Amino acid sequence: MHTDDERLTPLRGQAREWAADIEPHIAALDRDPGTVARLIHLPLLSRLATLGVPPEYGTPPLTVGGRRYHLRTALEKAVFFEEGARADLGLLFSVPGPDMSGTLVDALGDRAQRDWFYGRLLQRPTWTCFAMTEAGRGSDAARMSTTLTRAPDGGSLVLTGAKRYVGNAVRAGVAVVFARFAPGPLGIRAVLVDTASPGFSAEHVPTLGLRCLQLGAITLDAVEVPEDRLLGRHLPAVRQGMWGWLRTFNTWRTVIAAMGVGAAAAAHAYALRERPAATGADREHWDALARRIGAVRALTYRAARAVDDDPADGELASAAKLTAARLADDLCRAALHRLGPAARLEHPRLDKMARDAQGLELMEGTANVQRLAVFGALVRGGGARRP
């Protein structure tokens, strides 16, 4: 047992209690993603809209059992989101609040940018989006075609291009958008964009899984951005782009991993509730799957602690995300197999779990991206092979 376990137990219990509140709405969320906005009164959404905002802005912590949580660390996020994902994986991707954009603003934003960003979030429940991926290019910065140029009058910047597969793009009020600002590897920069700006538009991209997330395609038609929204402008060139987004990915890969663990645990529990394990080999098989869930959870929490100690230490985060995404998919498939050929029709809740779990592969980098990160760490003698 780690010393953090006792401190995080009340947080886990509170997340589990709030997740139970959304159980009656899960089918509606899958049919109509707009249901999210109508459920904003539920604590899981209303509190997550401001949890994660720095305490300096006067946001009250979540106080449970005499302990205080701001959900500002990767470990706290992992514990909270694991429990939430047990109820519904899709909804956890769809809550308002700082999300990945906030982590990047924390890393690259100056005080005025942080004030603007968090000020918007504190006015009302506000969704944010993190727009990096492009059609046919993924998140490959070297091939990014979206451009950021100076306006002819020199007083602002102009954002032109398109992004695709951006979570919450349709409902976001604030976007962090990546674009090429200059040649070379240091030329990719990020800007804060008010989605109400002329030239910014987003449309829904239909999906089979994670429907609640409302993945979107963004069009940027000469969107004018004030120059003071250029993130990292006060930092050295080597810390203005990739330096920030790698730290963001490292943190949120541990969160995605934790959500995969939660989804796997939910599928495991569902299968055994619907058809309890018999004695012998069947029981041993499902006990082994439970131990596998526990092992991936331990890896995920270890990765979160590593990122909290050093945001640049991301090889364990990649290993955890890779392993947990596969775990969630495997457990959902095992549960469907257990309940028979008609399981998807007879158990729509499990069908939704299985569709949502497959979406984890695409979040914060595919499996091959994570393998490359772990391999690179091994070649360098990095943390991924530390005992």
C-alpha positions as CSV (number, residue, x, y, z in Angstrom):
1,M,0.0,0.0,0.0
2,H,1.3,3.4,-0.9
3,T,1.1,6.3,1.6
4,D,-1.2,8.2,-0.8
5,D,-3.9,5.4,-0.7
6,E,-5.4,6.5,2.6
7,R,-5.4,10.2,1.6
8,L,-7.1,9.4,-1.7
9,T,-9.8,7.1,-0.3
10,P,-12.3,9.8,0.4
11,L,-11.8,11.2,-3.1
12,R,-12.5,7.8,-4.6
13,G,-15.7,7.5,-2.5
14,Q,-17.0,10.9,-3.6
15,A,-16.3,10.2,-7.2
16,R,-18.1,6.9,-7.0
17,E,-21.1,8.6,-5.3
18,W,-21.3,11.3,-8.0
19,A,-20.9,8.8,-10.7
20,A,-24.0,6.9,-9.4
21,D,-26.1,10.0,-10.1
22,I,-25.6,9.7,-13.8
23,E,-26.6,6.0,-14.1
24,P,-30.2,6.8,-15.0
25,H,-29.1,9.1,-17.9
26,I,-26.6,6.9,-19.6
27,A,-28.8,5.6,-22.4
28,A,-30.0,9.2,-23.1
29,L,-26.4,10.4,-23.3
30,D,-25.7,7.8,-26.0
31,R,-28.7,8.8,-28.0
32,D,-28.4,12.5,-27.7
33,P,-25.0,14.1,-26.7
34,G,-26.8,17.4,-26.1
35,T,-28.1,15.7,-22.9
36,V,-24.8,16.7,-21.3
37,A,-25.8,20.4,-21.1
38,R,-29.1,19.5,-19.5
39,L,-27.3,17.5,-16.8
40,I,-25.0,20.3,-15.7
41,H,-26.7,20.5,-12.4
42,L,-25.3,17.1,-11.4
43,P,-22.3,17.4,-9.1
44,L,-20.1,15.3,-11.4
45,L,-20.4,17.9,-14.1
46,S,-20.9,21.1,-12.1
47,R,-18.0,20.6,-9.8
48,L,-15.6,19.4,-12.5
49,A,-16.4,22.6,-14.3
50,T,-14.2,24.5,-11.8
51,L,-12.2,21.7,-10.1
52,G,-8.8,22.0,-11.6
53,V,-8.9,25.8,-11.7
54,P,-5.9,27.0,-9.6
55,P,-6.7,27.9,-6.0
56,E,-5.4,31.4,-6.5
57,Y,-8.6,32.2,-8.4
58,G,-10.7,31.6,-5.3
59,T,-12.1,28.2,-6.4
60,P,-13.2,26.2,-3.4
61,P,-11.5,22.8,-3.0
62,L,-13.5,19.5,-2.9
63,T,-13.6,18.7,0.8
64,V,-14.4,15.1,1.7
65,G,-13.8,13.5,5.1
66,G,-11.8,16.5,6.3
67,R,-9.4,16.3,3.3
68,R,-9.1,18.9,0.5
69,Y,-8.7,18.2,-3.2
70,H,-8.2,20.6,-6.1
71,L,-7.8,17.9,-8.8
72,R,-4.6,19.6,-9.9
73,T,-2.3,16.5,-9.7
74,A,-2.2,13.6,-12.2
75,L,-2.7,11.2,-9.3
76,E,-5.9,12.9,-8.0
77,K,-7.2,13.1,-11.6
78,A,-6.5,9.4,-12.1
79,V,-8.3,8.3,-9.0
80,F,-11.3,10.6,-9.7
81,F,-11.7,9.7,-13.4
82,E,-11.2,6.0,-12.8
83,E,-14.3,6.0,-10.6
84,G,-16.3,8.2,-13.0
85,A,-15.4,5.9,-15.9
86,R,-17.0,3.0,-14.1
87,A,-20.3,4.7,-14.6
88,D,-19.8,6.1,-18.1
89,L,-16.6,6.5,-20.0
90,G,-18.1,8.8,-22.6
91,L,-19.4,11.3,-20.2
92,L,-16.0,11.7,-18.5
93,F,-14.6,12.9,-21.8
94,S,-17.5,15.4,-22.1
95,V,-17.4,17.4,-18.9
96,P,-16.9,21.2,-18.9
97,G,-13.8,22.7,-17.3
98,P,-10.1,23.2,-17.9
99,D,-9.3,19.7,-19.2
100,M,-6.1,19.4,-21.4
101,S,-6.3,23.0,-22.3
102,G,-5.9,24.1,-18.7
103,T,-2.8,21.9,-18.3
104,L,-1.2,23.6,-21.4
105,V,-2.2,27.0,-20.2
106,D,-0.6,26.3,-16.8
107,A,2.6,25.2,-18.6
108,L,2.9,28.0,-21.2
109,G,0.5,30.8,-20.2
110,D,1.6,34.1,-18.7
111,R,-0.5,35.7,-15.9
112,A,-2.7,37.7,-18.3
113,Q,-3.5,34.6,-20.4
114,R,-4.2,32.5,-17.3
115,D,-6.5,35.2,-16.0
116,W,-8.4,35.3,-19.3
117,F,-8.7,31.6,-19.6
118,Y,-9.7,30.8,-16.1
119,G,-11.9,33.9,-15.9
120,R,-14.0,32.5,-18.7
121,L,-14.4,29.2,-16.9
122,L,-15.5,30.8,-13.7
123,Q,-18.2,32.9,-15.3
124,R,-20.3,29.9,-16.2
125,P,-19.8,26.2,-16.9
126,T,-17.6,26.3,-20.0
127,W,-16.3,23.5,-22.3
128,T,-12.8,23.8,-23.7
129,C,-11.2,21.9,-26.6
130,F,-7.6,21.0,-27.5
131,A,-7.2,21.3,-31.3
132,M,-4.1,19.6,-32.6
133,T,-5.1,16.7,-34.9
134,E,-5.5,17.2,-38.6
135,A,-7.1,15.0,-41.2
136,G,-4.5,12.8,-42.9
137,R,-1.8,14.1,-40.6
138,G,-2.9,13.1,-37.1
139,S,-0.9,15.0,-34.5
140,D,2.4,15.0,-36.5
141,A,3.7,18.5,-35.9
142,A,6.2,18.3,-38.8
143,R,3.3,17.9,-41.2
144,M,0.9,20.4,-39.6
145,S,-0.8,22.6,-42.3
146,T,-2.7,25.0,-40.1
147,T,-0.9,28.3,-40.2
148,L,-0.6,31.3,-37.8
149,T,0.5,34.5,-39.5
150,R,0.7,38.2,-38.7
151,A,-2.1,40.3,-39.9
152,P,-1.2,43.0,-42.5
153,D,-1.6,45.7,-39.8
154,G,0.7,43.8,-37.5
155,G,-1.6,44.2,-34.6
156,S,-3.0,40.7,-34.5
157,L,-2.5,37.1,-35.7
158,V,-4.5,35.2,-38.3
159,L,-5.3,31.5,-37.9
160,T,-6.1,29.5,-41.1
161,G,-6.6,25.8,-41.6
162,A,-8.7,22.9,-40.3
163,K,-8.6,20.4,-37.4
164,R,-10.4,17.1,-37.0
165,Y,-11.4,14.6,-34.3
166,V,-11.4,17.4,-31.6
167,G,-13.3,16.4,-28.5
168,N,-16.0,18.9,-27.4
169,A,-15.3,21.1,-30.4
170,V,-19.0,21.8,-31.1
171,R,-19.8,22.9,-27.5
172,A,-16.5,24.5,-26.6
173,G,-16.4,28.2,-25.7
174,V,-12.6,28.4,-25.6
175,A,-10.1,26.4,-27.8
176,V,-6.4,25.9,-27.7
177,V,-5.3,25.6,-31.3
178,F,-2.0,24.5,-32.6
179,A,-0.6,26.0,-35.8
180,R,2.7,26.6,-37.7
181,F,4.0,30.0,-36.8
182,A,7.5,29.6,-38.2
183,P,9.6,27.1,-40.1
184,G,11.4,24.2,-38.3
185,P,10.6,22.1,-35.2
186,L,10.2,25.1,-32.9
187,G,7.8,26.8,-35.2
188,I,4.6,25.0,-33.9
189,R,2.8,27.3,-31.5
190,A,-0.5,27.3,-29.6
191,V,-3.0,30.1,-29.3
192,L,-6.1,30.7,-27.1
193,V,-9.2,31.2,-29.3
194,D,-12.6,32.4,-28.4
195,T,-14.8,30.1,-30.5
196,A,-17.3,32.9,-31.1
197,S,-14.7,34.6,-33.2
198,P,-15.6,35.2,-36.9
199,G,-14.2,32.4,-39.1
200,F,-14.2,29.8,-36.4
201,S,-16.7,27.0,-37.0
202,A,-17.1,23.4,-35.8
203,E,-19.3,20.6,-36.9
204,H,-20.0,17.2,-35.4
205,V,-18.2,14.1,-36.7
206,P,-20.5,11.0,-36.1
207,T,-19.0,8.1,-34.3
208,L,-20.1,4.7,-33.0
209,G,-18.5,5.1,-29.6
210,L,-17.9,8.0,-27.2
211,R,-20.9,9.7,-28.8
212,C,-21.2,12.0,-25.8
213,L,-17.8,13.5,-26.6
214,Q,-19.1,15.0,-29.8
215,L,-15.9,14.7,-31.8
216,G,-15.8,17.6,-34.2
217,A,-14.2,19.1,-37.3
218,I,-13.0,22.7,-36.9
219,T,-12.6,25.1,-39.8
220,L,-10.4,28.1,-39.3
221,D,-11.2,30.7,-42.0
222,A,-8.8,33.6,-41.3
223,V,-9.7,33.7,-37.6
224,E,-8.2,36.9,-36.0
225,V,-6.5,36.2,-32.7
226,P,-5.0,39.0,-30.5
227,E,-1.3,38.6,-30.3
228,D,-1.4,38.4,-26.5
229,R,-3.2,35.1,-26.8
230,L,-0.1,33.4,-28.2
231,L,0.9,31.0,-25.5
232,G,4.6,30.8,-24.5
233,R,5.5,34.2,-25.9
234,H,7.3,35.1,-22.7
235,L,9.3,31.9,-22.6
236,P,12.5,30.8,-24.4
237,A,12.0,29.4,-27.9
238,V,12.6,25.8,-26.8
239,R,9.7,26.0,-24.3
240,Q,7.1,27.7,-26.5
241,G,5.5,24.7,-28.2
242,M,6.4,21.0,-28.0
243,W,7.8,21.4,-24.4
244,G,4.3,22.4,-23.2
245,W,2.2,19.9,-25.1
246,L,4.4,16.9,-24.2
247,R,3.9,17.7,-20.5
248,T,0.2,18.0,-21.2
249,F,0.1,14.6,-22.9
250,N,2.1,13.0,-20.1
251,T,-0.4,14.1,-17.5
252,W,-3.5,13.2,-19.5
253,R,-2.2,9.9,-20.6
254,T,-2.3,8.8,-17.0
255,V,-5.9,10.0,-16.8
256,I,-6.9,8.1,-20.0
257,A,-5.2,5.0,-18.5
258,A,-7.2,5.4,-15.3
259,M,-10.4,5.7,-17.3
260,G,-9.4,2.5,-19.1
261,V,-9.0,0.8,-15.8
262,G,-12.4,2.0,-14.7
263,A,-14.1,0.9,-17.9
264,A,-12.4,-2.6,-17.6
265,A,-13.6,-2.9,-14.0
266,A,-17.1,-2.0,-15.0
267,A,-17.2,-4.6,-17.8
268,H,-15.8,-7.2,-15.4
269,A,-18.4,-6.4,-12.8
270,Y,-21.3,-6.4,-15.3
271,A,-20.4,-9.8,-16.8
272,L,-20.2,-11.4,-13.4
273,R,-23.4,-9.7,-12.2
274,E,-25.3,-11.0,-15.2
275,R,-23.8,-14.5,-15.2
276,P,-21.9,-15.3,-11.9
277,A,-18.7,-17.3,-12.3
278,A,-19.0,-21.1,-11.8
279,T,-16.3,-23.1,-10.0
280,G,-13.1,-24.3,-11.6
281,A,-11.5,-22.9,-14.7
282,D,-14.2,-20.3,-15.2
283,R,-13.7,-18.7,-11.8
284,E,-10.0,-18.9,-12.2
285,H,-10.2,-17.1,-15.5
286,W,-12.3,-14.2,-14.2
287,D,-10.1,-14.0,-11.0
288,A,-7.1,-13.7,-13.3
289,L,-8.8,-10.9,-15.2
290,A,-9.4,-9.1,-11.9
291,R,-5.8,-9.4,-11.0
292,R,-4.9,-8.0,-14.4
293,I,-7.1,-5.0,-13.7
294,G,-5.3,-4.5,-10.4
295,A,-1.9,-4.7,-12.0
296,V,-2.7,-2.0,-14.7
297,R,-4.2,0.2,-12.0
298,A,-0.9,0.0,-10.0
299,L,1.1,0.8,-13.2
300,T,-1.3,3.8,-13.8
301,Y,-0.9,5.2,-10.4
302,R,2.9,4.8,-10.5
303,A,2.9,6.6,-13.8
304,A,0.8,9.5,-12.3
305,R,3.2,9.8,-9.4
306,A,6.1,10.0,-11.8
307,V,4.5,12.7,-13.8
308,D,3.6,14.7,-10.7
309,D,7.3,14.4,-9.7
310,D,8.5,15.5,-13.1
311,P,6.0,16.4,-15.9
312,A,8.7,15.5,-18.5
313,D,8.9,11.9,-17.2
314,G,6.3,10.4,-19.5
315,E,7.5,6.9,-20.5
316,L,5.5,5.2,-17.7
317,A,2.5,7.3,-18.7
318,S,2.8,6.0,-22.3
319,A,3.1,2.4,-21.0
320,A,0.1,2.8,-18.8
321,K,-2.1,4.4,-21.5
322,L,-1.1,1.6,-24.0
323,T,-1.8,-1.2,-21.5
324,A,-5.0,0.3,-20.1
325,A,-6.6,0.9,-23.5
326,R,-5.9,-2.7,-24.5
327,L,-7.2,-3.9,-21.1
328,A,-10.5,-2.1,-21.5
329,D,-11.1,-3.5,-24.9
330,D,-10.1,-7.0,-23.9
331,L,-12.5,-6.9,-20.8
332,C,-15.4,-5.6,-22.8
333,R,-14.9,-8.3,-25.4
334,A,-14.6,-11.0,-22.7
335,A,-17.8,-9.8,-21.2
336,L,-19.6,-9.8,-24.5
337,H,-18.3,-13.4,-25.2
338,R,-19.5,-14.5,-21.7
339,L,-23.0,-13.3,-22.3
340,G,-23.5,-15.0,-25.7
341,P,-23.9,-14.1,-29.4
342,A,-26.8,-11.8,-28.8
343,A,-25.1,-9.9,-26.0
344,R,-24.9,-6.6,-27.9
345,L,-28.7,-6.7,-28.5
346,E,-29.7,-8.0,-25.1
347,H,-27.3,-5.9,-23.1
348,P,-27.2,-2.4,-24.6
349,R,-25.3,-1.1,-21.6
350,L,-22.5,-3.5,-22.3
351,D,-22.7,-2.8,-26.0
352,K,-22.1,0.9,-25.2
353,M,-19.2,0.0,-22.9
354,A,-17.5,-1.9,-25.7
355,R,-18.0,0.8,-28.3
356,D,-16.7,3.5,-25.9
357,A,-13.7,1.4,-24.9
358,Q,-12.5,1.1,-28.5
359,G,-12.2,4.9,-28.6
360,L,-9.5,4.9,-26.0
361,E,-7.0,3.7,-28.6
362,L,-7.2,7.1,-30.3
363,M,-7.0,9.3,-27.2
364,E,-3.7,11.1,-26.5
365,G,-1.8,9.0,-29.0
366,T,-2.4,5.6,-30.6
367,A,-0.7,2.4,-29.4
368,N,2.2,2.9,-31.9
369,V,2.8,6.4,-30.5
370,Q,3.0,5.0,-27.0
371,R,5.3,2.1,-28.1
372,L,7.7,4.6,-29.7
373,A,7.8,6.7,-26.5
374,V,8.5,3.6,-24.3
375,F,11.1,2.3,-26.8
376,G,12.8,5.7,-26.9
377,A,13.1,5.8,-23.1
378,L,14.6,2.3,-23.1
379,V,17.2,3.3,-25.7
380,R,18.1,6.3,-23.7
381,G,18.2,4.3,-20.5
382,G,15.2,6.3,-19.1
383,G,12.7,5.8,-16.4
384,A,10.5,3.1,-18.1
385,R,13.0,0.4,-17.1
386,R,13.6,1.6,-13.5
387,P,12.6,-1.0,-10.9
